[in-house]
Amino acid sequence: MTEEINQNYPKAYQQINAATKASGFDMASDVLTCSLLKTLAASKPSGRFLEFGTGTGLSTSWILDGLDEDSTLTSIDNDPKFLGIAKDFLGNDNRLTLVDTDGAEWIEKNKDKKFNYIFADTWHGKYLLLDEAIAMLNNGGFYIIDDMLPQQNWPDGHQEKAIKLIKDLESRDDLHLTKQVWATGIVIGVKK
């Protein structure tokens, strides 16, 4: 077994990837993480999915690839330049709602909604408003984060934030937790 991806990439992935590189966006989820996101998404038929941090839509395309026709994905980002790339290539998918807003504002306005799967790939729902995000999960729902191993693009002091986040997650009694030293460092929680 190798870490090679031996499955079809989403239809729009290569186009989004080229546009991502041209845009200068350097915080995209890696393909190993994306493959896992697709597989986990496929386990939640007729599910409600939430992604914090659309970026250019690379991970979004993989999540959508794992969804059935009765599932929905809401993806939040506050950078219209990068979100525009996702809209260009994924905006015609009627299962997807792309939202250009601040994550904190969105959580506050939607805190009563429930989801089967949350991929928190940005500050909100991960380093900020963690409790509120996890409260939005249905029992049995996935909480997924990546980039928990040191990354080249981390600013000074970020490693301490990542260590604190892991400790906070480990101390919770409402999640079954698995930490994976694989890809960029993935943590998967399942809501009890």
N, C-alpha and C positions, 0 to 999 in steps of 0.2 A: 504494500500500500504506500502511496506517495501523497503529497499535498497537491498534486495536479488536479485541476478541475476537469473531470471527464463527463461533462454534461453540456447541453446546448446553452449558450448564453441567451439572455433575453433578446428579442428581435431588435430593439432600439439601443442595446448596450454599446455597441461599437461606435455608433453615431454620437451618443451621449459622451462616451469616453473621449472621442476626438474633440468635441466641443468643450469638454472640461479642461483638457490640456491647453487648448487655445485660449481659454478664459483666464488661465493662471490659478485656478482653484486647486489647492494642494492638500485638502483635507478629506478627500473622498474615501469611503470605506473600501478596503481591499477586497479582491475577488473571492478569497476564501471565506471571509465574513459574509459576503453577499450570497454565496452559495448556501451557507448555513441558514441565512434569513429566509431564503426561498423554501428550503426543506421544512423549517419550522412553520412557515406560513401555510404550507400544504396540510399541516396537521389540524388546522382550525377551519373546517368547512362552514360556510355561511357565517364567517367571523367578522368582527369589527376590529380593524387594525389602526394603529396610530404610530406615526413616525415623527419624532422631534429632530429636525435638522435635515431637511430635504437635500440641501446643497444643490447640486446640478441634476440629481435624480438617478445616480448610478445605483445606489442601494434600493431606491424606490422601484426601479425597473425589475430588480430581482424579487422583491416582495410581491409585486404584482404578478410576476411569472408563477408564483406559488399559490396565488389565490384562485378560488373557484369563482364562477360567475355570480354567485349570491353573496360574496364577500365585498366589503368596502374598506378602503384605505384613506385616512386623512393624514396628510403630510404637511408639517408646519416649518416655515423658514421665514426669516426677516430680511433676506438679501434679495431684492428683486432681480438683480443681474443674474445671479446663479439660478434662482427659482425660474427665471425665464427660459433657461435651457431645459429644465424639467418640463415646463409647459409646452415648449416647442415639440418635444419628442414623446411626451406621455399624456398631454392634455386632452387627447381624444378618448381616453379610456374612461368609460362612465362609472367604473368602480372607484376612481380616484378623485379626491378633492384636495387640491393644492391651496394652501392658505398662506398668504403673505402677511405675517403679523409677528409681534413679539410673543415668545413662548409663554412668558408669565401672564400676559393679558389673556391669551387663549385659554390657558389652564383655569384662570379665575372665572372666565365666562362659561366654561364647559366642565367644571369640576364634578358635576352630577352625571356626566356620561360615563359609560362603562365600555371596556374594550377587552378583547380576547388576547391581545398581543400589543405590546408597546416596545418599539425600538427607539431608545433614547440616545441619539448620536450627537447631541449638543448639550449646552449647559443646562437648559431647563429640562426637568425630568430626570436629571442625572446629578449634577453638582448643585443645582438650585431646584427647589420644589420637589425633591425626591419623594417625600411623604405624600404629597398631593398627587403625584403621578402614579405611585403604586396604589393609592386609594382608588384610582380609576380602572384598575384591573378587576375583571371577574375572577371568581375562584377558578383555579386551573389555568389562568392566563399567564402568558410568558412576559417577563420583563427582561429585555436584552440590552446590553451595552457592550461597546468594543473600545479599542484604544486604551486598554488598561495596562499594557506593557509600555515601557518608556518609548516615546516616539521622537524622531528628529525635530519635528515642528513644535514640540512642547515649549512654552515659554518658561523662564526661570520660575521656580516655585510650584510648577504644576505637578511634579511627582508627589509632593506632599499632599496635594489635594486628592490625587488618585489613591494614595495609601489610605487617607481618611475615608474616602468613599467606600473602599473595600471593607474597612473596619465597620463602618455604619451598616453596610449591607449584611455583614456577618452577624451583627448584633440583633438583627430583626428576627422576630418570631412569626412573621406572617409570610415568609418566603422559604421555599426549598431552594437552595443555592448551589450552583456549580461554577467553579472558576476554572477557566481553561487557559493554559499557557500555550497558546496556539494562535496562529494568525497574528493579530495585533493585541491579543489579550482580550478574551471574551468572557463575560459573566452572563449566565442565564439563571433567572429566578422564575419559580412558578409560585403563583399566589395561592396560599393555603385557604 
